[in-house]
Amino acid sequence: MHTTTVRFPGETWRLLKEVCERDGIATAQYIREATIARLAQSAHTPQTERLDREMVELRARVERIERALQRRIPR
């Protein structure tokens, strides 16, 4: 594992500490997980792009189904 120093402005650090305390996670772990998530987002391969398109299509279908159900259920 590589060790590094990361510097944050005071307000950013305060907010980070608050979130970590609330969630019961160490700041280092939070930063590691955020870094991994960001790397995963930027790792666009043909397969992830295909999956992204499929997710968009799936969300659209779910929204259409939800709208249809709302029309059928009396309030």
Summary of the structure (lengths in Angstrom):
residues: 75
radius of gyration: 20.0
end to end distance: 57.2
largest distance: 59.2
contacts: 124
relative contact order: 0.06
helix: 76%
strand: 0%
